[in-house]
Each structure stands twice: as structure tokens, then as C-alpha cells.
Amino acid sequence: MAQAHKLDCESVSDTCRFIIQSENEEEAVELAQKHMKEVHGQEYTEDELQNEHMQVV
């Protein structure tokens, strides 16, 4: 079974219900970076997202 990469803003925010889940790590990181910048006004590197905000499920 393939692992999925997941960003779940709902788990850390009362106001954001955004969730990304993809088996493609590159796609998940790209979508997470876009969301964090456009919605939350924060820029994250790939490493920061993977180490601090994304889960492997």
C-alpha cells in the first residue's frame, strides 16, 4: 500500500478546513506551499513543510 503525504490545516486552525492528501510527494508539497502562501501569507521551503507540517499516512 502506497503512503500518502498529507497537510491538514484543520488540525491546527479553527478557521481553515483545508486538507491535502496525495501519494505524489512533489504534488503535495507544491499544493501545500501554494495554500500556505495564498491563504495564510506564509512561505515555507519543502523541508520546512515536510518536517513541521506534513504527515506521511
mmJSON file of the N, C-alpha and C atoms, coordinates in Angstrom:
{"data_MODEL":{"atom_site":{
"group_PDB":["ATOM","ATOM","ATOM","ATOM","ATOM","ATOM","ATOM","ATOM","ATOM","ATOM","ATOM","ATOM","ATOM","ATOM","ATOM","ATOM","ATOM","ATOM","ATOM","ATOM","ATOM","ATOM","ATOM","ATOM","ATOM","ATOM","ATOM","ATOM","ATOM","ATOM","ATOM","ATOM","ATOM","ATOM","ATOM","ATOM","ATOM","ATOM","ATOM","ATOM","ATOM","ATOM","ATOM","ATOM","ATOM","ATOM","ATOM","ATOM","ATOM","ATOM","ATOM","ATOM","ATOM","ATOM","ATOM","ATOM","ATOM","ATOM","ATOM","ATOM","ATOM","ATOM","ATOM","ATOM","ATOM","ATOM","ATOM","ATOM","ATOM","ATOM","ATOM","ATOM","ATOM","ATOM","ATOM","ATOM","ATOM","ATOM","ATOM","ATOM","ATOM","ATOM","ATOM","ATOM","ATOM","ATOM","ATOM","ATOM","ATOM","ATOM","ATOM","ATOM","ATOM","ATOM","ATOM","ATOM","ATOM","ATOM","ATOM","ATOM","ATOM","ATOM","ATOM","ATOM","ATOM","ATOM","ATOM","ATOM","ATOM","ATOM","ATOM","ATOM","ATOM","ATOM","ATOM","ATOM","ATOM","ATOM","ATOM","ATOM","ATOM","ATOM","ATOM","ATOM","ATOM","ATOM","ATOM","ATOM","ATOM","ATOM","ATOM","ATOM","ATOM","ATOM","ATOM","ATOM","ATOM","ATOM","ATOM","ATOM","ATOM","ATOM","ATOM","ATOM","ATOM","ATOM","ATOM","ATOM","ATOM","ATOM","ATOM","ATOM","ATOM","ATOM","ATOM","ATOM","ATOM","ATOM","ATOM","ATOM","ATOM","ATOM","ATOM","ATOM","ATOM","ATOM","ATOM","ATOM","ATOM","ATOM","ATOM"],
"id":[1,2,3,4,5,6,7,8,9,10,11,12,13,14,15,16,17,18,19,20,21,22,23,24,25,26,27,28,29,30,31,32,33,34,35,36,37,38,39,40,41,42,43,44,45,46,47,48,49,50,51,52,53,54,55,56,57,58,59,60,61,62,63,64,65,66,67,68,69,70,71,72,73,74,75,76,77,78,79,80,81,82,83,84,85,86,87,88,89,90,91,92,93,94,95,96,97,98,99,100,101,102,103,104,105,106,107,108,109,110,111,112,113,114,115,116,117,118,119,120,121,122,123,124,125,126,127,128,129,130,131,132,133,134,135,136,137,138,139,140,141,142,143,144,145,146,147,148,149,150,151,152,153,154,155,156,157,158,159,160,161,162,163,164,165,166,167,168,169,170,171],
"type_symbol":["N","C","C","N","C","C","N","C","C","N","C","C","N","C","C","N","C","C","N","C","C","N","C","C","N","C","C","N","C","C","N","C","C","N","C","C","N","C","C","N","C","C","N","C","C","N","C","C","N","C","C","N","C","C","N","C","C","N","C","C","N","C","C","N","C","C","N","C","C","N","C","C","N","C","C","N","C","C","N","C","C","N","C","C","N","C","C","N","C","C","N","C","C","N","C","C","N","C","C","N","C","C","N","C","C","N","C","C","N","C","C","N","C","C","N","C","C","N","C","C","N","C","C","N","C","C","N","C","C","N","C","C","N","C","C","N","C","C","N","C","C","N","C","C","N","C","C","N","C","C","N","C","C","N","C","C","N","C","C","N","C","C","N","C","C","N","C","C","N","C","C"],
"label_atom_id":["N","CA","C","N","CA","C","N","CA","C","N","CA","C","N","CA","C","N","CA","C","N","CA","C","N","CA","C","N","CA","C","N","CA","C","N","CA","C","N","CA","C","N","CA","C","N","CA","C","N","CA","C","N","CA","C","N","CA","C","N","CA","C","N","CA","C","N","CA","C","N","CA","C","N","CA","C","N","CA","C","N","CA","C","N","CA","C","N","CA","C","N","CA","C","N","CA","C","N","CA","C","N","CA","C","N","CA","C","N","CA","C","N","CA","C","N","CA","C","N","CA","C","N","CA","C","N","CA","C","N","CA","C","N","CA","C","N","CA","C","N","CA","C","N","CA","C","N","CA","C","N","CA","C","N","CA","C","N","CA","C","N","CA","C","N","CA","C","N","CA","C","N","CA","C","N","CA","C","N","CA","C","N","CA","C","N","CA","C","N","CA","C","N","CA","C","N","CA","C"],
"label_alt_id":[null,null,null,null,null,null,null,null,null,null,null,null,null,null,null,null,null,null,null,null,null,null,null,null,null,null,null,null,null,null,null,null,null,null,null,null,null,null,null,null,null,null,null,null,null,null,null,null,null,null,null,null,null,null,null,null,null,null,null,null,null,null,null,null,null,null,null,null,null,null,null,null,null,null,null,null,null,null,null,null,null,null,null,null,null,null,null,null,null,null,null,null,null,null,null,null,null,null,null,null,null,null,null,null,null,null,null,null,null,null,null,null,null,null,null,null,null,null,null,null,null,null,null,null,null,null,null,null,null,null,null,null,null,null,null,null,null,null,null,null,null,null,null,null,null,null,null,null,null,null,null,null,null,null,null,null,null,null,null,null,null,null,null,null,null,null,null,null,null,null,null],
"label_comp_id":["MET","MET","MET","ALA","ALA","ALA","GLN","GLN","GLN","ALA","ALA","ALA","HIS","HIS","HIS","LYS","LYS","LYS","LEU","LEU","LEU","ASP","ASP","ASP","CYS","CYS","CYS","GLU","GLU","GLU","SER","SER","SER","VAL","VAL","VAL","SER","SER","SER","ASP","ASP","ASP","THR","THR","THR","CYS","CYS","CYS","ARG","ARG","ARG","PHE","PHE","PHE","ILE","ILE","ILE","ILE","ILE","ILE","GLN","GLN","GLN","SER","SER","SER","GLU","GLU","GLU","ASN","ASN","ASN","GLU","GLU","GLU","GLU","GLU","GLU","GLU","GLU","GLU","ALA","ALA","ALA","VAL","VAL","VAL","GLU","GLU","GLU","LEU","LEU","LEU","ALA","ALA","ALA","GLN","GLN","GLN","LYS","LYS","LYS","HIS","HIS","HIS","MET","MET","MET","LYS","LYS","LYS","GLU","GLU","GLU","VAL","VAL","VAL","HIS","HIS","HIS","GLY","GLY","GLY","GLN","GLN","GLN","GLU","GLU","GLU","TYR","TYR","TYR","THR","THR","THR","GLU","GLU","GLU","ASP","ASP","ASP","GLU","GLU","GLU","LEU","LEU","LEU","GLN","GLN","GLN","ASN","ASN","ASN","GLU","GLU","GLU","HIS","HIS","HIS","MET","MET","MET","GLN","GLN","GLN","VAL","VAL","VAL","VAL","VAL","VAL"],
"label_asym_id":["A","A","A","A","A","A","A","A","A","A","A","A","A","A","A","A","A","A","A","A","A","A","A","A","A","A","A","A","A","A","A","A","A","A","A","A","A","A","A","A","A","A","A","A","A","A","A","A","A","A","A","A","A","A","A","A","A","A","A","A","A","A","A","A","A","A","A","A","A","A","A","A","A","A","A","A","A","A","A","A","A","A","A","A","A","A","A","A","A","A","A","A","A","A","A","A","A","A","A","A","A","A","A","A","A","A","A","A","A","A","A","A","A","A","A","A","A","A","A","A","A","A","A","A","A","A","A","A","A","A","A","A","A","A","A","A","A","A","A","A","A","A","A","A","A","A","A","A","A","A","A","A","A","A","A","A","A","A","A","A","A","A","A","A","A","A","A","A","A","A","A"],
"label_entity_id":["1","1","1","1","1","1","1","1","1","1","1","1","1","1","1","1","1","1","1","1","1","1","1","1","1","1","1","1","1","1","1","1","1","1","1","1","1","1","1","1","1","1","1","1","1","1","1","1","1","1","1","1","1","1","1","1","1","1","1","1","1","1","1","1","1","1","1","1","1","1","1","1","1","1","1","1","1","1","1","1","1","1","1","1","1","1","1","1","1","1","1","1","1","1","1","1","1","1","1","1","1","1","1","1","1","1","1","1","1","1","1","1","1","1","1","1","1","1","1","1","1","1","1","1","1","1","1","1","1","1","1","1","1","1","1","1","1","1","1","1","1","1","1","1","1","1","1","1","1","1","1","1","1","1","1","1","1","1","1","1","1","1","1","1","1","1","1","1","1","1","1"],
"label_seq_id":[1,1,1,2,2,2,3,3,3,4,4,4,5,5,5,6,6,6,7,7,7,8,8,8,9,9,9,10,10,10,11,11,11,12,12,12,13,13,13,14,14,14,15,15,15,16,16,16,17,17,17,18,18,18,19,19,19,20,20,20,21,21,21,22,22,22,23,23,23,24,24,24,25,25,25,26,26,26,27,27,27,28,28,28,29,29,29,30,30,30,31,31,31,32,32,32,33,33,33,34,34,34,35,35,35,36,36,36,37,37,37,38,38,38,39,39,39,40,40,40,41,41,41,42,42,42,43,43,43,44,44,44,45,45,45,46,46,46,47,47,47,48,48,48,49,49,49,50,50,50,51,51,51,52,52,52,53,53,53,54,54,54,55,55,55,56,56,56,57,57,57],
"pdbx_PDB_ins_code":[null,null,null,null,null,null,null,null,null,null,null,null,null,null,null,null,null,null,null,null,null,null,null,null,null,null,null,null,null,null,null,null,null,null,null,null,null,null,null,null,null,null,null,null,null,null,null,null,null,null,null,null,null,null,null,null,null,null,null,null,null,null,null,null,null,null,null,null,null,null,null,null,null,null,null,null,null,null,null,null,null,null,null,null,null,null,null,null,null,null,null,null,null,null,null,null,null,null,null,null,null,null,null,null,null,null,null,null,null,null,null,null,null,null,null,null,null,null,null,null,null,null,null,null,null,null,null,null,null,null,null,null,null,null,null,null,null,null,null,null,null,null,null,null,null,null,null,null,null,null,null,null,null,null,null,null,null,null,null,null,null,null,null,null,null,null,null,null,null,null,null],
"Cartn_x":[0.832,0.0,0.878,0.604,1.408,1.134,2.147,1.995,1.518,0.707,0.222,0.85,1.048,1.594,0.423,0.317,-0.891,-0.564,-1.299,-1.284,-2.715,-2.92,-4.25,-4.295,-4.708,-4.776,-5.822,-6.845,-7.925,-7.404,-6.339,-5.817,-5.106,-4.735,-4.036,-4.73,-5.84,-6.518,-8.021,-8.594,-10.039,-10.789,-10.092,-10.768,-10.471,-9.498,-9.126,-9.432,-10.192,-10.599,-9.89,-8.778,-8.071,-7.277,-7.415,-6.658,-6.125,-4.85,-4.227,-3.796,-4.053,-3.54,-3.242,-2.0,-1.588,-0.485,-0.504,0.59,1.831,1.665,2.762,3.306,4.478,5.062,5.286,5.797,6.077,4.785,3.726,2.444,1.915,1.99,1.502,2.26,3.569,4.381,4.046,3.918,3.6,2.243,1.244,-0.078,-0.053,0.688,0.8,1.478,2.559,3.247,2.312,1.576,0.639,-0.444,-1.013,-2.05,-1.509,-0.375,0.182,0.487,0.959,1.283,0.015,-0.908,-2.093,-3.11,-3.28,-4.312,-3.765,-2.57,-2.028,-0.911,-0.498,0.535,1.898,2.164,3.434,4.105,5.408,6.164,6.998,6.945,7.686,8.516,9.705,10.506,9.94,10.364,9.944,10.318,11.539,11.993,11.158,10.857,10.051,8.666,8.049,6.732,6.797,7.755,7.857,8.163,9.025,9.437,8.461,7.746,6.941,5.43,4.97,3.534,2.905,3.678,3.1,3.298,2.355,2.416,2.485,3.046,3.004,2.028,0.983,-0.075,-0.24],
"Cartn_y":[-1.179,0.0,1.245,2.169,3.379,4.337,5.088,6.092,7.395,8.119,9.418,10.515,11.652,12.829,13.764,14.25,14.959,16.246,17.3,18.56,18.786,18.95,19.125,20.405,21.504,22.781,22.738,21.94,21.842,21.38,20.596,20.079,21.15,22.271,23.341,24.698,24.781,26.058,25.905,26.849,26.849,27.383,28.071,28.747,28.156,27.286,26.731,25.24,24.827,23.426,22.729,23.284,22.796,21.531,20.517,19.267,18.864,18.501,17.938,16.532,15.598,14.245,13.666,13.267,12.742,11.709,10.693,9.725,10.314,11.381,12.052,13.147,12.921,13.854,15.237,15.277,16.553,17.365,16.704,17.37,17.898,17.095,17.503,18.721,18.726,19.856,21.114,20.975,22.12,22.726,21.889,22.379,22.99,22.392,22.918,24.285,24.434,25.721,26.789,26.452,27.397,27.799,26.843,27.131,28.014,27.641,28.399,29.84,30.056,31.405,32.21,31.625,32.366,32.579,31.609,31.702,32.239,31.799,32.162,33.211,33.575,34.602,34.187,32.886,32.371,31.532,31.717,30.916,29.883,28.661,27.556,26.865,26.415,25.595,24.178,23.381,21.982,21.266,21.501,20.86,21.29,22.58,23.071,22.421,22.337,21.709,20.246,19.524,18.096,17.831,18.635,18.4,18.941,20.019,20.704,20.561,20.346,20.436,19.246,18.49,17.393,16.073,15.169,13.838,12.817,11.674,10.557,9.557,9.268,8.384,7.161],
"Cartn_z":[0.0,0.0,0.0,-0.901,-1.032,0.114,0.468,1.512,0.889,1.637,1.182,2.03,1.42,2.092,2.344,3.587,3.992,4.737,4.394,5.132,5.587,6.87,7.427,8.257,7.624,8.337,9.445,9.254,10.238,11.599,11.605,12.874,13.705,13.079,13.814,13.734,13.012,12.825,13.043,13.758,13.968,12.763,11.875,10.765,9.401,9.274,7.973,7.934,6.947,6.812,5.648,5.195,4.023,4.344,3.487,3.627,2.256,2.212,1.012,1.372,0.478,0.661,-0.71,-0.927,-2.225,-2.04,-2.891,-2.895,-3.556,-4.318,-5.0,-4.079,-3.514,-2.552,-3.164,-4.385,-5.049,-5.22,-5.641,-5.819,-4.48,-3.439,-2.122,-1.609,-1.757,-1.297,-2.096,-3.409,-4.258,-3.873,-3.688,-3.301,-1.899,-0.993,0.367,0.364,-0.406,-0.49,-1.038,-2.065,-2.675,-1.673,-0.979,0.007,1.129,1.682,2.806,2.416,1.189,0.736,0.451,-0.317,-0.748,0.37,1.235,2.264,3.584,3.956,5.263,5.194,3.971,3.809,4.318,4.351,4.85,3.776,3.64,2.668,3.419,2.935,3.533,2.471,2.867,1.972,1.996,1.055,1.01,2.311,2.79,4.025,5.226,5.329,6.443,6.453,5.29,5.212,5.611,5.066,5.343,6.826,7.418,8.794,9.835,9.496,10.503,10.298,9.074,8.842,8.136,7.413,6.642,7.362,7.144,7.72,6.593,6.869,5.93,6.541,5.783,6.292,5.403],
"occupancy":[1.0,1.0,1.0,1.0,1.0,1.0,1.0,1.0,1.0,1.0,1.0,1.0,1.0,1.0,1.0,1.0,1.0,1.0,1.0,1.0,1.0,1.0,1.0,1.0,1.0,1.0,1.0,1.0,1.0,1.0,1.0,1.0,1.0,1.0,1.0,1.0,1.0,1.0,1.0,1.0,1.0,1.0,1.0,1.0,1.0,1.0,1.0,1.0,1.0,1.0,1.0,1.0,1.0,1.0,1.0,1.0,1.0,1.0,1.0,1.0,1.0,1.0,1.0,1.0,1.0,1.0,1.0,1.0,1.0,1.0,1.0,1.0,1.0,1.0,1.0,1.0,1.0,1.0,1.0,1.0,1.0,1.0,1.0,1.0,1.0,1.0,1.0,1.0,1.0,1.0,1.0,1.0,1.0,1.0,1.0,1.0,1.0,1.0,1.0,1.0,1.0,1.0,1.0,1.0,1.0,1.0,1.0,1.0,1.0,1.0,1.0,1.0,1.0,1.0,1.0,1.0,1.0,1.0,1.0,1.0,1.0,1.0,1.0,1.0,1.0,1.0,1.0,1.0,1.0,1.0,1.0,1.0,1.0,1.0,1.0,1.0,1.0,1.0,1.0,1.0,1.0,1.0,1.0,1.0,1.0,1.0,1.0,1.0,1.0,1.0,1.0,1.0,1.0,1.0,1.0,1.0,1.0,1.0,1.0,1.0,1.0,1.0,1.0,1.0,1.0,1.0,1.0,1.0,1.0,1.0,1.0],
"B_iso_or_equiv":[0.0,0.0,0.0,0.0,0.0,0.0,0.0,0.0,0.0,0.0,0.0,0.0,0.0,0.0,0.0,0.0,0.0,0.0,0.0,0.0,0.0,0.0,0.0,0.0,0.0,0.0,0.0,0.0,0.0,0.0,0.0,0.0,0.0,0.0,0.0,0.0,0.0,0.0,0.0,0.0,0.0,0.0,0.0,0.0,0.0,0.0,0.0,0.0,0.0,0.0,0.0,0.0,0.0,0.0,0.0,0.0,0.0,0.0,0.0,0.0,0.0,0.0,0.0,0.0,0.0,0.0,0.0,0.0,0.0,0.0,0.0,0.0,0.0,0.0,0.0,0.0,0.0,0.0,0.0,0.0,0.0,0.0,0.0,0.0,0.0,0.0,0.0,0.0,0.0,0.0,0.0,0.0,0.0,0.0,0.0,0.0,0.0,0.0,0.0,0.0,0.0,0.0,0.0,0.0,0.0,0.0,0.0,0.0,0.0,0.0,0.0,0.0,0.0,0.0,0.0,0.0,0.0,0.0,0.0,0.0,0.0,0.0,0.0,0.0,0.0,0.0,0.0,0.0,0.0,0.0,0.0,0.0,0.0,0.0,0.0,0.0,0.0,0.0,0.0,0.0,0.0,0.0,0.0,0.0,0.0,0.0,0.0,0.0,0.0,0.0,0.0,0.0,0.0,0.0,0.0,0.0,0.0,0.0,0.0,0.0,0.0,0.0,0.0,0.0,0.0,0.0,0.0,0.0,0.0,0.0,0.0],
"pdbx_formal_charge":[null,null,null,null,null,null,null,null,null,null,null,null,null,null,null,null,null,null,null,null,null,null,null,null,null,null,null,null,null,null,null,null,null,null,null,null,null,null,null,null,null,null,null,null,null,null,null,null,null,null,null,null,null,null,null,null,null,null,null,null,null,null,null,null,null,null,null,null,null,null,null,null,null,null,null,null,null,null,null,null,null,null,null,null,null,null,null,null,null,null,null,null,null,null,null,null,null,null,null,null,null,null,null,null,null,null,null,null,null,null,null,null,null,null,null,null,null,null,null,null,null,null,null,null,null,null,null,null,null,null,null,null,null,null,null,null,null,null,null,null,null,null,null,null,null,null,null,null,null,null,null,null,null,null,null,null,null,null,null,null,null,null,null,null,null,null,null,null,null,null,null],
"auth_seq_id":[1,1,1,2,2,2,3,3,3,4,4,4,5,5,5,6,6,6,7,7,7,8,8,8,9,9,9,10,10,10,11,11,11,12,12,12,13,13,13,14,14,14,15,15,15,16,16,16,17,17,17,18,18,18,19,19,19,20,20,20,21,21,21,22,22,22,23,23,23,24,24,24,25,25,25,26,26,26,27,27,27,28,28,28,29,29,29,30,30,30,31,31,31,32,32,32,33,33,33,34,34,34,35,35,35,36,36,36,37,37,37,38,38,38,39,39,39,40,40,40,41,41,41,42,42,42,43,43,43,44,44,44,45,45,45,46,46,46,47,47,47,48,48,48,49,49,49,50,50,50,51,51,51,52,52,52,53,53,53,54,54,54,55,55,55,56,56,56,57,57,57],
"auth_comp_id":["MET","MET","MET","ALA","ALA","ALA","GLN","GLN","GLN","ALA","ALA","ALA","HIS","HIS","HIS","LYS","LYS","LYS","LEU","LEU","LEU","ASP","ASP","ASP","CYS","CYS","CYS","GLU","GLU","GLU","SER","SER","SER","VAL","VAL","VAL","SER","SER","SER","ASP","ASP","ASP","THR","THR","THR","CYS","CYS","CYS","ARG","ARG","ARG","PHE","PHE","PHE","ILE","ILE","ILE","ILE","ILE","ILE","GLN","GLN","GLN","SER","SER","SER","GLU","GLU","GLU","ASN","ASN","ASN","GLU","GLU","GLU","GLU","GLU","GLU","GLU","GLU","GLU","ALA","ALA","ALA","VAL","VAL","VAL","GLU","GLU","GLU","LEU","LEU","LEU","ALA","ALA","ALA","GLN","GLN","GLN","LYS","LYS","LYS","HIS","HIS","HIS","MET","MET","MET","LYS","LYS","LYS","GLU","GLU","GLU","VAL","VAL","VAL","HIS","HIS","HIS","GLY","GLY","GLY","GLN","GLN","GLN","GLU","GLU","GLU","TYR","TYR","TYR","THR","THR","THR","GLU","GLU","GLU","ASP","ASP","ASP","GLU","GLU","GLU","LEU","LEU","LEU","GLN","GLN","GLN","ASN","ASN","ASN","GLU","GLU","GLU","HIS","HIS","HIS","MET","MET","MET","GLN","GLN","GLN","VAL","VAL","VAL","VAL","VAL","VAL"],
"auth_asym_id":["A","A","A","A","A","A","A","A","A","A","A","A","A","A","A","A","A","A","A","A","A","A","A","A","A","A","A","A","A","A","A","A","A","A","A","A","A","A","A","A","A","A","A","A","A","A","A","A","A","A","A","A","A","A","A","A","A","A","A","A","A","A","A","A","A","A","A","A","A","A","A","A","A","A","A","A","A","A","A","A","A","A","A","A","A","A","A","A","A","A","A","A","A","A","A","A","A","A","A","A","A","A","A","A","A","A","A","A","A","A","A","A","A","A","A","A","A","A","A","A","A","A","A","A","A","A","A","A","A","A","A","A","A","A","A","A","A","A","A","A","A","A","A","A","A","A","A","A","A","A","A","A","A","A","A","A","A","A","A","A","A","A","A","A","A","A","A","A","A","A","A"],
"auth_atom_id":["N","CA","C","N","CA","C","N","CA","C","N","CA","C","N","CA","C","N","CA","C","N","CA","C","N","CA","C","N","CA","C","N","CA","C","N","CA","C","N","CA","C","N","CA","C","N","CA","C","N","CA","C","N","CA","C","N","CA","C","N","CA","C","N","CA","C","N","CA","C","N","CA","C","N","CA","C","N","CA","C","N","CA","C","N","CA","C","N","CA","C","N","CA","C","N","CA","C","N","CA","C","N","CA","C","N","CA","C","N","CA","C","N","CA","C","N","CA","C","N","CA","C","N","CA","C","N","CA","C","N","CA","C","N","CA","C","N","CA","C","N","CA","C","N","CA","C","N","CA","C","N","CA","C","N","CA","C","N","CA","C","N","CA","C","N","CA","C","N","CA","C","N","CA","C","N","CA","C","N","CA","C","N","CA","C","N","CA","C","N","CA","C","N","CA","C","N","CA","C"],
"pdbx_PDB_model_num":[1,1,1,1,1,1,1,1,1,1,1,1,1,1,1,1,1,1,1,1,1,1,1,1,1,1,1,1,1,1,1,1,1,1,1,1,1,1,1,1,1,1,1,1,1,1,1,1,1,1,1,1,1,1,1,1,1,1,1,1,1,1,1,1,1,1,1,1,1,1,1,1,1,1,1,1,1,1,1,1,1,1,1,1,1,1,1,1,1,1,1,1,1,1,1,1,1,1,1,1,1,1,1,1,1,1,1,1,1,1,1,1,1,1,1,1,1,1,1,1,1,1,1,1,1,1,1,1,1,1,1,1,1,1,1,1,1,1,1,1,1,1,1,1,1,1,1,1,1,1,1,1,1,1,1,1,1,1,1,1,1,1,1,1,1,1,1,1,1,1,1]
}}}
